[in-house]
Amino acid sequence: MVKVSVIVPVYNTQKYLDKCLKSLSKQTLKDIEVIVVNDGSPDNSKKIISKYTNKYPNFKCYIKENGGQASARNLGLKKAKGEYIGFVDSDDYVELDMFEKLYYKAKQGNFDVVSCDINYISYNKVKIISSLVENDIDNEEDMKKQMINYYPVVWNKIYKRELFNKDICFKEGVFYEDVEFLYKLFSYFYKLGTIREYLINYIYSDNYTINIYDIRLFDYIIYWNCFIKFFH
């Protein structure tokens, strides 16, 4: 049985991709599948991906026309067979025991979602530490109190696969789809586990897109308004 399916969308990240996939190939959790979705990347990513799919039977690659990160993740969700599902961006890398720790925490408390802390790594290699929810949550009231401070990214967590039977998927054609996705998902779970360890390394890469003056922030604002209405 596959314990965790890890979905990796890939587009123009050849500079970082090998390190990302190497960290996934060495995971201490053995019953894991890595689903790499090549989103029509025009760089050398296909060759790098092939190196891992040829060597590791648990690595699978799907190639599609470029449609954006959300569409790549949605394809990965359709292919995933794991008891839990995780996401890793192709310019980041994870600690070798990340998915083992997340999975066994999830099983220990029968949690719907388990998250870990994040290392932010900038161009000059200085690490900026971000912490998340401090304690486990197992009831709806506490969930609503904590979620207003919850860091809205998908790639430091694993999720029960059955949550996606609720027709939850990533909205395509928008920016900050992590935010929209998580706020939809909140209404379907109330048991959240957290590991206060820094198990994923987020890289401020050449592809980093956030600009506070960018019109794309309007998508983010819309999601926040929906979130506030939901918890009102």
C-alpha positions in Angstrom: 0.0 0.0 0.0 1.2 3.5 -0.9 1.3 5.5 2.3 2.0 8.9 0.8 1.8 10.2 -2.8 4.0 13.3 -3.3 3.0 15.5 -6.3 5.7 17.6 -7.9 4.7 20.1 -10.6 7.6 21.0 -12.9 8.1 24.1 -15.1 11.5 25.7 -15.9 13.3 24.6 -12.7 16.2 22.7 -14.1 18.6 24.6 -11.8 16.9 23.2 -8.7 15.1 20.1 -9.9 17.8 17.5 -9.3 18.2 18.5 -5.7 14.5 18.4 -5.2 14.0 14.9 -6.7 17.2 13.6 -4.9 15.7 14.6 -1.5 12.5 12.7 -2.4 14.4 9.6 -3.7 16.1 9.2 -0.3 13.0 9.5 1.9 13.1 7.2 5.0 9.4 6.4 4.4 9.7 3.6 1.9 6.0 3.1 0.9 5.9 6.4 -1.0 5.2 7.3 -4.6 6.5 10.5 -6.3 4.3 11.8 -9.1 6.3 14.3 -11.2 4.1 16.3 -13.6 6.1 18.0 -16.4 3.9 21.0 -17.2 5.3 21.4 -20.8 8.6 22.6 -19.4 10.9 23.8 -22.4 14.2 23.5 -20.4 16.2 20.4 -19.5 13.7 19.2 -16.9 12.6 16.2 -18.9 16.1 14.7 -18.9 16.5 15.2 -15.2 13.1 13.6 -14.5 14.0 10.7 -16.7 17.1 10.0 -14.6 14.9 9.4 -11.6 12.0 7.5 -13.2 14.5 5.2 -14.9 16.2 4.5 -11.6 13.4 4.4 -9.0 10.2 2.4 -9.7 8.2 4.6 -7.3 8.9 7.7 -9.4 6.2 8.3 -12.1 6.2 11.1 -14.7 3.3 12.6 -16.6 3.8 15.1 -19.4 1.2 17.7 -20.3 0.8 20.9 -22.2 1.6 24.0 -20.2 -1.4 25.0 -18.1 0.1 26.3 -14.9 0.9 24.9 -11.5 -2.7 24.3 -10.5 -3.5 22.2 -13.5 -0.3 20.1 -13.0 -1.2 19.5 -9.4 -4.8 18.5 -10.4 -3.4 15.9 -12.8 -1.2 14.6 -10.0 -4.3 14.3 -7.7 -6.0 12.2 -10.4 -3.1 9.8 -10.5 -2.3 9.6 -6.8 -2.9 6.3 -5.0 -1.5 7.1 -1.5 -3.3 7.0 1.8 -2.1 10.6 2.2 -1.1 13.2 -0.3 1.7 15.8 -0.2 3.0 18.5 -2.5 6.5 19.7 -3.1 7.5 22.5 -5.5 10.2 21.5 -7.9 12.6 24.3 -6.8 12.4 23.3 -3.1 13.8 20.3 -1.3 12.8 18.3 1.8 14.6 16.7 4.7 15.0 13.0 4.3 12.7 12.0 7.1 10.0 14.6 6.3 7.3 12.2 5.0 8.0 9.5 7.5 7.5 12.0 10.4 4.4 13.6 8.9 2.8 10.2 8.1 3.4 8.6 11.5 2.1 11.7 13.2 -1.0 11.5 11.1 -1.5 7.8 11.9 -0.8 8.4 15.6 -3.6 10.9 16.0 -5.8 10.0 13.0 -5.3 13.5 11.8 -6.8 14.8 8.5 -3.9 17.1 7.9 -0.4 17.3 9.4 1.9 20.2 8.9 5.6 21.0 9.7 7.6 24.2 10.0 9.5 25.7 7.1 13.1 26.9 6.4 13.0 29.9 4.1 16.4 30.1 2.2 17.2 33.4 0.5 19.8 34.2 -2.2 22.6 34.8 0.4 21.8 31.5 2.2 20.4 33.2 5.3 17.6 31.1 6.8 14.4 32.8 7.8 12.4 30.6 10.1 8.6 30.5 9.9 6.5 28.7 12.5 2.9 27.6 12.1 0.2 26.4 14.5 1.8 25.5 17.8 -0.5 22.7 19.0 -2.5 19.8 17.5 -6.2 20.6 16.9 -9.0 18.1 17.2 -12.2 20.1 17.3 -14.0 22.6 15.0 -14.0 25.5 17.5 -10.3 25.5 18.0 -9.8 25.0 14.3 -11.6 28.3 13.5 -9.6 30.1 16.1 -6.2 28.9 14.8 -6.9 29.0 11.1 -6.8 32.8 10.9 -3.1 32.6 11.6 -2.5 29.4 9.5 0.2 29.8 6.9 -1.6 29.2 3.6 0.7 27.0 1.6 0.1 23.4 0.5 3.7 22.1 0.4 4.5 21.7 4.1 1.6 19.3 4.8 0.1 15.9 4.0 -3.6 15.4 3.6 -5.9 12.4 3.9 -6.7 11.3 0.4 -10.4 10.9 1.2 -10.6 14.7 1.6 -10.3 15.0 -2.2 -13.4 12.9 -2.6 -15.3 16.1 -1.8 -14.4 17.4 -5.3 -11.7 19.6 -3.9 -9.1 20.6 -6.4 -6.9 23.6 -7.3 -8.6 26.5 -9.1 -6.9 26.9 -12.5 -6.1 30.2 -14.2 -5.5 32.2 -11.0 -2.6 33.1 -8.8 -2.0 32.1 -5.2 -4.0 28.9 -5.8 -2.6 27.5 -2.6 -4.7 30.0 -0.6 -7.9 29.3 -2.4 -7.4 25.6 -2.2 -6.7 25.5 1.6 -9.6 27.8 2.4 -12.0 25.5 0.6 -10.5 22.5 2.3 -11.0 23.9 5.8 -14.7 23.1 5.8 -14.0 19.4 5.4 -11.6 18.7 8.3 -11.1 19.6 11.9 -8.2 17.3 13.1 -4.9 19.0 12.4 -1.6 17.7 13.6 1.6 19.8 13.7 5.3 18.9 13.9 7.5 21.7 15.2 10.4 20.7 13.1 11.8 22.4 9.9 11.3 19.6 7.4 11.0 21.5 4.1 13.3 24.0 2.6 11.7 26.8 0.6 14.1 28.5 -1.9 13.7 32.1 -3.0 14.5 31.1 -6.6 14.7 33.0 -9.9 11.0 32.0 -10.4 9.8 33.7 -7.2 6.8 35.7 -8.4 5.4 37.6 -5.4 5.4 41.4 -5.8 3.4 43.5 -3.4 2.4 45.9 -6.1 1.5 43.2 -8.6 -2.1 43.0 -9.8 -2.0 39.3 -8.9 -2.5 40.2 -5.3 -6.2 40.9 -6.1 -6.7 37.1 -6.3 -5.2 36.9 -2.8 -7.5 39.6 -1.4 -10.5 37.8 -2.9 -9.5 34.6 -1.2 -9.1 36.3 2.2 -12.5 37.9 1.9 -14.0 34.5 1.3 -12.1 33.1 4.2 -13.3 35.8 6.6 -16.9 35.3 5.5 -16.6 31.5 6.1 -15.4 32.0 9.7 -17.7 34.9 10.6 
